[in-house]
Amino acid sequence: MSGIAIWITGLPGSGKSTAADEIKKLHPEFILLRMDELRKVVTPEPTYSDSERETVYRALVYLAVKLSEAGHDVIIDATGNLRKWRDLARNMIPRFAEVYLKCPLKICVEREKDRVNTREAPKDIYKKGAAGSPVPGVKVPYEEPLNPEILIDTDKTSIDEIRKRMDQEILRLKGC
């Protein structure tokens, strides 16, 4: 049987990596795919151009598809600012869920500014966006999911509640 894939999407600073880490603690068998880590390998000097984003997101989806086909469970921690990439994963992975961490841009900016552990995420992303860099939600669009399996307002929801809701979705996908 194929594995499941959960794509955690939202603006930079919405809580994607924190939520992914929490699920990984609960389910250590999951393989965690972080766009920020993949980008460092695929595009070590990123330009964040439309064509580059197309390449790295397609590579991310391909990797998630192959891992799930091999029976692995996958968490995708990636903004995925265009709906078409998340839809591509949905169409290619039979047991797929989209988790949208919705958060006001103002709060995302504050969170990003106060980050101590950025994991592999670029630093000062919103400062760069204000200076003209193509940052989702600032200089390039972020297309909100139309029908995510889970929508969580992270400015109003505790990490414990986020973990609980995501775990319920994992159990549903696994048929438990």
Buried (B, 14 or more C-beta within 10 A) or exposed (E): EBBBBBBBBBBBBBBBBBBBBBBBEEBEEBBBBBBBBBBBEBBEEBEBEEEBBEEBBEBBBEBBBEBBEEEBBBBBBBBBBBBEBBBBBBEBBBBBBBBBBBBEBEBBBEBBEEBEEEEEBBEBBBEBBEEEBBBBBBBBEBBBBEEBBBBBEBBEBEEEEBBEBBBEBBEEBEEE
